[in-house]
């Protein structure tokens, strides 16, 4: 039986360093593990999306929930006003875009 959180299947996520005091959501797996080591050393719990599907705005908002310290998004996602407002309300301190370029990011909404 799959468990859902705001319409997002929890089975589609894996958590690294679950005891970390800061919460980081990364919408897709990234190459290598060094980035996870760096975040764990900074006392971050990192939740990584494992689905091959592109996440919708609603799915990302559901995963972020009410509290997040950082988010790593991808080129395939629409990082517009709605998402930036959601992560801002959740207390997000940093957004990183893992991509070549930033045409998927509404820079005005991000600042």
C-alpha positions as CSV (number, residue, x, y, z in Angstrom):
1,X,0.0,0.0,0.0
2,X,1.5,3.3,-1.1
3,X,1.3,6.2,1.4
4,X,0.6,9.7,0.1
5,X,1.4,13.1,1.4
6,X,-0.5,15.9,-0.4
7,X,-0.9,13.7,-3.5
8,X,2.7,12.7,-3.6
9,X,3.6,9.0,-3.2
10,X,6.1,8.8,-0.4
11,X,7.6,5.7,-2.0
12,X,9.0,8.1,-4.7
13,X,11.4,9.7,-2.2
14,X,14.4,8.6,-0.3
15,X,15.9,10.3,2.7
16,X,19.6,10.7,3.4
17,X,20.8,11.7,6.9
18,X,17.3,11.6,8.4
19,X,18.5,13.0,11.8
20,X,19.7,16.2,10.2
21,X,18.4,19.4,11.8
22,X,17.9,21.2,8.5
23,X,15.5,19.9,5.7
24,X,16.5,20.0,2.1
25,X,14.3,18.7,-0.7
26,X,15.9,17.8,-4.0
27,X,13.3,17.0,-6.7
28,X,15.4,14.5,-8.6
29,X,18.5,12.3,-8.1
30,X,21.7,14.1,-8.9
31,X,25.0,12.4,-10.1
32,X,27.4,11.1,-7.5
33,X,27.2,11.3,-3.8
34,X,29.6,14.1,-2.8
35,X,26.7,16.7,-2.7
36,X,24.9,14.4,-0.2
37,X,28.0,14.2,1.9
38,X,28.4,18.0,1.9
39,X,24.8,18.5,3.0
40,X,25.0,15.8,5.6
41,X,28.2,17.4,7.0
42,X,26.1,20.6,7.3
43,X,23.5,18.7,9.4
44,X,20.9,18.5,6.6
45,X,18.4,15.8,6.1
46,X,18.0,15.5,2.4
47,X,14.9,14.1,0.7
48,X,15.5,13.1,-2.9
49,X,12.8,12.4,-5.5
50,X,13.4,9.0,-7.2
51,X,10.6,9.1,-9.8
52,X,11.5,9.4,-13.4
53,X,8.4,11.5,-13.9
54,X,8.5,15.3,-14.0
55,X,7.0,16.6,-10.8
56,X,4.1,19.1,-11.1
57,X,3.9,22.3,-9.2
58,X,1.3,20.8,-6.8
59,X,3.5,17.7,-6.2
60,X,6.5,19.9,-5.3
61,X,4.4,22.1,-3.1
62,X,3.0,19.0,-1.3
63,X,6.5,17.6,-0.7
64,X,7.9,20.9,0.6
65,X,5.0,21.1,3.0
66,X,5.1,23.7,5.9
67,X,8.8,23.6,6.6
68,X,11.9,23.4,4.4
69,X,15.3,25.0,4.7
70,X,16.5,24.5,1.1
71,X,15.3,23.2,-2.2
72,X,17.2,21.9,-5.3
73,X,15.1,22.0,-8.4
74,X,15.6,20.9,-12.0
75,X,15.4,22.3,-15.5
76,X,12.3,20.3,-16.3
77,X,10.3,22.1,-13.5
78,X,8.5,25.4,-13.8
79,X,9.9,27.5,-11.0
80,X,7.5,30.4,-11.1
81,X,5.7,32.7,-8.6
82,X,3.5,29.9,-7.2
83,X,6.4,27.7,-6.2
84,X,8.6,30.4,-4.9
85,X,5.7,31.7,-2.7
86,X,5.2,28.2,-1.4
87,X,8.8,27.6,-0.4
88,X,9.1,31.2,1.0
89,X,6.0,30.4,3.3
90,X,7.7,27.2,4.3
91,X,10.8,29.1,5.5
92,X,13.1,28.2,2.7
93,X,16.4,30.0,2.9
94,X,18.0,28.8,-0.4
95,X,16.9,27.6,-3.8
96,X,19.4,26.0,-6.2
97,X,18.6,25.2,-9.8
98,X,20.4,22.1,-11.1
99,X,20.5,23.0,-14.8
100,X,22.4,24.6,-17.6
101,X,20.8,28.0,-17.7
102,X,17.8,29.3,-15.8
103,X,15.0,29.7,-18.3
104,X,12.8,27.6,-16.1
105,X,13.1,30.0,-13.2
106,X,11.1,33.2,-12.8
107,X,14.0,35.4,-11.5
108,X,11.7,38.2,-10.3
109,X,9.7,35.7,-8.3
110,X,12.9,34.2,-6.9
111,X,14.2,37.5,-5.5
